[in-house]
Amino acid sequence: MTSLAAASRLGFAGFVESPVVELRPNPTESDLQVVIRAAYRQIFG
C-alpha cells in the first residue's frame, strides 16, 4: 500500500496544496513570520 493510500484510509491528505511563499529583499517582520510558518508547515506538517 502506498503512503498516500494509507493517508487516505486514515482520513487525511498526503499533502496539501499551499500558495507559493518567497522571501524578498528588505522583508517586514510580517513577511518573515509568513515565511517561517510556511517552512515549518512544509517540514513538520
Biotite code that builds the C-alpha atoms (Angstrom):
import biotite.structure as struc

atoms = struc.array([
    struc.Atom([0.000, 0.000, 0.000], chain_id="A", res_id=1, res_name="MET", atom_name="CA", element="C"),
    struc.Atom([1.332, 3.435, -0.857], chain_id="A", res_id=2, res_name="THR", atom_name="CA", element="C"),
    struc.Atom([1.658, 6.092, 1.783], chain_id="A", res_id=3, res_name="SER", atom_name="CA", element="C"),
    struc.Atom([-0.974, 8.228, 0.017], chain_id="A", res_id=4, res_name="LEU", atom_name="CA", element="C"),
    struc.Atom([-3.444, 5.340, 0.106], chain_id="A", res_id=5, res_name="ALA", atom_name="CA", element="C"),
    struc.Atom([-2.707, 4.800, 3.795], chain_id="A", res_id=6, res_name="ALA", atom_name="CA", element="C"),
    struc.Atom([-3.163, 8.507, 4.486], chain_id="A", res_id=7, res_name="ALA", atom_name="CA", element="C"),
    struc.Atom([-6.488, 8.456, 2.666], chain_id="A", res_id=8, res_name="SER", atom_name="CA", element="C"),
    struc.Atom([-7.677, 5.458, 4.695], chain_id="A", res_id=9, res_name="ARG", atom_name="CA", element="C"),
    struc.Atom([-6.770, 7.301, 7.895], chain_id="A", res_id=10, res_name="LEU", atom_name="CA", element="C"),
    struc.Atom([-8.750, 10.350, 6.829], chain_id="A", res_id=11, res_name="GLY", atom_name="CA", element="C"),
    struc.Atom([-6.101, 12.887, 5.982], chain_id="A", res_id=12, res_name="PHE", atom_name="CA", element="C"),
    struc.Atom([-4.313, 14.049, 2.857], chain_id="A", res_id=13, res_name="ALA", atom_name="CA", element="C"),
    struc.Atom([-0.782, 13.032, 1.985], chain_id="A", res_id=14, res_name="GLY", atom_name="CA", element="C"),
    struc.Atom([-0.031, 16.628, 1.044], chain_id="A", res_id=15, res_name="PHE", atom_name="CA", element="C"),
    struc.Atom([-1.851, 19.921, 0.870], chain_id="A", res_id=16, res_name="VAL", atom_name="CA", element="C"),
    struc.Atom([-1.706, 22.422, -1.956], chain_id="A", res_id=17, res_name="GLU", atom_name="CA", element="C"),
    struc.Atom([-0.462, 25.671, -0.484], chain_id="A", res_id=18, res_name="SER", atom_name="CA", element="C"),
    struc.Atom([0.401, 29.015, -2.015], chain_id="A", res_id=19, res_name="PRO", atom_name="CA", element="C"),
    struc.Atom([3.981, 29.770, -3.017], chain_id="A", res_id=20, res_name="VAL", atom_name="CA", element="C"),
    struc.Atom([5.826, 31.802, -0.400], chain_id="A", res_id=21, res_name="VAL", atom_name="CA", element="C"),
    struc.Atom([9.079, 33.574, -1.126], chain_id="A", res_id=22, res_name="GLU", atom_name="CA", element="C"),
    struc.Atom([11.375, 35.796, 0.864], chain_id="A", res_id=23, res_name="LEU", atom_name="CA", element="C"),
    struc.Atom([12.184, 39.034, -0.938], chain_id="A", res_id=24, res_name="ARG", atom_name="CA", element="C"),
    struc.Atom([14.827, 41.670, -0.152], chain_id="A", res_id=25, res_name="PRO", atom_name="CA", element="C"),
    struc.Atom([14.042, 44.003, 2.760], chain_id="A", res_id=26, res_name="ASN", atom_name="CA", element="C"),
    struc.Atom([11.245, 41.905, 4.309], chain_id="A", res_id=27, res_name="PRO", atom_name="CA", element="C"),
    struc.Atom([8.991, 43.224, 7.034], chain_id="A", res_id=28, res_name="THR", atom_name="CA", element="C"),
    struc.Atom([8.527, 41.371, 10.313], chain_id="A", res_id=29, res_name="GLU", atom_name="CA", element="C"),
    struc.Atom([5.215, 40.072, 8.985], chain_id="A", res_id=30, res_name="SER", atom_name="CA", element="C"),
    struc.Atom([6.872, 38.742, 5.806], chain_id="A", res_id=31, res_name="ASP", atom_name="CA", element="C"),
    struc.Atom([9.444, 36.885, 7.905], chain_id="A", res_id=32, res_name="LEU", atom_name="CA", element="C"),
    struc.Atom([6.744, 35.317, 10.061], chain_id="A", res_id=33, res_name="GLN", atom_name="CA", element="C"),
    struc.Atom([4.824, 34.132, 6.990], chain_id="A", res_id=34, res_name="VAL", atom_name="CA", element="C"),
    struc.Atom([7.945, 32.513, 5.520], chain_id="A", res_id=35, res_name="VAL", atom_name="CA", element="C"),
    struc.Atom([8.906, 30.854, 8.808], chain_id="A", res_id=36, res_name="ILE", atom_name="CA", element="C"),
    struc.Atom([5.364, 29.475, 9.270], chain_id="A", res_id=37, res_name="ARG", atom_name="CA", element="C"),
    struc.Atom([5.313, 28.144, 5.709], chain_id="A", res_id=38, res_name="ALA", atom_name="CA", element="C"),
    struc.Atom([8.695, 26.441, 6.146], chain_id="A", res_id=39, res_name="ALA", atom_name="CA", element="C"),
    struc.Atom([7.625, 24.939, 9.471], chain_id="A", res_id=40, res_name="TYR", atom_name="CA", element="C"),
    struc.Atom([4.379, 23.629, 7.947], chain_id="A", res_id=41, res_name="ARG", atom_name="CA", element="C"),
    struc.Atom([6.283, 22.152, 4.985], chain_id="A", res_id=42, res_name="GLN", atom_name="CA", element="C"),
    struc.Atom([8.784, 20.350, 7.219], chain_id="A", res_id=43, res_name="ILE", atom_name="CA", element="C"),
    struc.Atom([6.653, 19.291, 10.188], chain_id="A", res_id=44, res_name="PHE", atom_name="CA", element="C"),
    struc.Atom([3.210, 19.151, 8.597], chain_id="A", res_id=45, res_name="GLY", atom_name="CA", element="C"),
])
